[in-house]
């Protein structure tokens, strides 16, 4: 005769076993944070595209008078372009160092990247003080300052992000090869800023 204590309790389950059996289904969610950032950058890129379209339209339908076109200095913007391109390379080197768990080298590359960003802004401010036109002189001047100023704001924010990531990288275990979203987000943003400048440089200084 089977007693109550000997009956199999099929309807009863161990909560720990249920948790273990359900863990694989919920333990790994896709990380969509970088996708969200990429979506934001696409929208931001459309804002820049609007500025580019406005500049090209104003230049086409409202040209400056004969002998009234401004000759922009090419050397300083070219140097600034090189500075930003090098800064993308140094940020990438920092990422490589992070993946290899060489945090001292990673922080060194990050600091160099931030310095290059500040150098770019210093060069742009120098150009502003020596331009032959003011913000409200004409449509060309207005769109020039709007484009370069809006991009300069992005560079400033990017340099601040890099310094924050540099500080975070100094905390032991904060960034690892497997967990480094903040670092990856700052790097993606910085490459975006550099890419926009290349287009802006070609439109404003080479066309």
Secondary structure, 3 states (H helix, E strand, C coil): CCCHHHCCCCCCCCHHHHHHHHHHHHHCCCCCHHHHHHHHHHHHHHHHHHHHHHHHHHHHHCCCCCCCCCCCCCHHHHHHHHHHHHHHHHHHHHHHHHHCCCHHHHHHHHHHHHHHHHHHHHHHHHHHHCCCCCCCCCHHHHHHHHHHHHHHHHHHHHHHHHHHHHHHHCCCCCCCCCCCHHHHHHHHHHHHHHHHHHHHHHHHHHC
